[in-house]
């Protein structure tokens, strides 16, 4: 599994290019952080105890669809 990879999220007006990387965040040892190229978007997701991807940190506002989009890109 790569530690960092290019990722794209779908914004309301256009796509948002960035990078995603595996991190440790609080109680989550395998969380992923997406950071947009322009630095305006930060999103951290991890799997909960039920195995579902959830948002655990990041900038506001955000689109809930980004959680699934990022999860699909995790290799």
HELIX and SHEET records of a PDB file:
HELIX    1   1 UNK A   65  UNK A   73  1                                   9    
SHEET    1   A 5 UNK A   4  UNK A  10  0                                        
SHEET    2   A 5 UNK A  15  UNK A  25 -1                                        
SHEET    3   A 5 UNK A  28  UNK A  36 -1                                        
SHEET    4   A 5 UNK A  42  UNK A  47 -1                                        
SHEET    5   A 5 UNK A  53  UNK A  58 -1                                        
END                                                                             
